[in-house]
């Protein structure tokens, strides 16, 4: 029997469109299964919680991929979902 509760997945939302960002955060926070963090609002230093998933705009997502290949910090192993309005990206 597992006596320790399972850790809720950490999701970081970092999108440049403030309305889209607020909507994503509001929708995700309705689910108790996730711990939701907002980039530039929640203080996430190098010793912060590990992110399991990141929802970002295309430019931020590409920067995250580059950074993750260089170091293994709190964002290093996260899965990244890029949301963009450009259908070519």
Buried (B, 14 or more C-beta within 10 A) or exposed (E): EEEEEEEEBBBBBBBEEEEBBEEBBEEBBEEEEBBBBBBEEEEBEEEBEEBBBBBBBBEBBBEBBEEBEEEEBBBBEBEBEBBEEEEEE
